[in-house]
Amino acid sequence: MNPNSKQHIIKLSKSKIFLLTLGSIVFVFLGIWIGKSVGFKITFHTILAQVISLITIAFFGMTGIFGITKLFDFKPGLTINSIGILDNSSAVSGQLIKWKDIKGFDIIQVNSTKFLLIHVRNPKDYINRANSFKRFWMKMNEKKFKTPLSISSNSLECNFDELIKVIEIKLNENVNNN
């Protein structure tokens, strides 16, 4: 793929998504095992274990469902063109982020995962266009990172450095053309 063409498409990486989904399934079973192993006694430790079990099952169950749906999603993970960035790489993505709305970028790392934070002039507009599930997570992102929009390369057929390079090229093209 040539990042200097009019449009750059980065596909979803089915192998990365498969591994993430497999990991989610393992954690769901781990949560079930924890819940069953402590039983239903009323002590602080068993209640704590049950809560951890439920949170583990719920969170990794959702990520597993997301992974399964992405395995059968044949839309590009990311489309970068003269209008902006169309992100289809995560559970909270799905919107076109227009170049004219972008104020700036930051890079953060959470554990071993790097994220490109995209700061926009009108974050509430992006949040309001999302469904209730995405809206919740976008509000959480905005509260923690000061923007609702972020991209990682975890589910893309590229690494993070390649992702940044392509976005920089397209951003510079857009700035120079407008």
Order of alpha helices (4+ residues) and beta strands (2+ residues): beta-alpha-alpha-beta-beta-beta-beta-beta-alpha-alpha-beta-alpha
